[in-house]
C-alpha cells in the first residue's frame, strides 16, 4: 500500500482551534483519511499541548489529499 499525505485545515473557530490552523499528516501503508486521534495529536504537536482535545470533531476540518 502507498503512503498518503493529507492536509487538515480548520474551517471555523472551535475553542482553542482557530480558523485556518492546519497540519499535514502522513498515513503510512493505508489509503484512508486521518482519524480524529491522528488529527488531535498533529494539532497538539504543532500548536501546543491541549490546543485540541479528544472531543474535537472532525466536522470543523477540511481534509484534502496532497498526493
C-alpha positions as CSV (number, residue, x, y, z in Angstrom):
1,X,0.0,0.0,0.0
2,X,1.1,3.5,-0.7
3,X,1.7,6.4,1.8
4,X,-0.9,9.2,1.7
5,X,-0.2,12.8,2.7
6,X,-3.2,14.8,3.9
7,X,-3.6,18.5,4.7
8,X,-6.1,19.2,7.5
9,X,-7.3,22.8,7.9
10,X,-9.8,24.2,10.4
11,X,-12.9,25.7,8.6
12,X,-14.0,27.6,11.7
13,X,-13.1,28.5,15.2
14,X,-13.8,25.9,17.9
15,X,-12.5,26.5,21.4
16,X,-8.7,26.8,21.1
17,X,-8.6,25.9,17.4
18,X,-8.8,28.9,15.1
19,X,-9.9,29.1,11.5
20,X,-7.0,28.5,9.2
21,X,-4.9,26.3,11.6
22,X,-3.5,23.5,9.5
23,X,-1.3,20.4,9.8
24,X,-0.1,17.8,7.3
25,X,-0.5,14.2,8.3
26,X,1.2,11.2,6.6
27,X,-0.7,8.0,6.7
28,X,1.6,5.1,6.0
29,X,0.6,1.9,4.2
30,X,-3.1,2.8,4.0
31,X,-5.4,4.7,1.7
32,X,-7.7,6.3,4.3
33,X,-8.1,9.8,5.7
34,X,-6.6,10.6,9.1
35,X,-8.8,9.8,12.0
36,X,-9.8,12.0,14.9
37,X,-7.0,10.9,17.2
38,X,-4.3,11.5,14.5
39,X,-5.7,15.0,13.8
40,X,-5.8,15.9,17.5
41,X,-2.2,14.6,18.0
42,X,-0.9,16.5,15.0
43,X,-2.5,19.8,16.1
44,X,-1.2,19.5,19.6
45,X,2.2,18.7,18.3
46,X,2.3,21.8,16.1
47,X,0.4,24.3,18.2
48,X,1.0,23.1,21.7
49,X,-0.5,20.6,24.1
50,X,-4.2,20.9,24.8
51,X,-4.9,23.0,21.7
52,X,-7.2,20.3,20.6
53,X,-9.0,17.8,22.9
54,X,-10.2,14.3,22.4
55,X,-13.7,15.6,21.9
56,X,-12.7,17.7,18.9
57,X,-15.0,16.9,16.0
58,X,-13.6,16.3,12.5
59,X,-16.5,18.2,11.1
60,X,-14.7,21.5,11.8
61,X,-11.9,20.5,9.4
62,X,-11.4,20.3,5.7
63,X,-9.3,17.2,4.9
64,X,-7.6,17.1,1.5
65,X,-5.3,14.7,-0.1
66,X,-2.0,16.2,-1.2
67,X,-0.5,13.3,-3.2
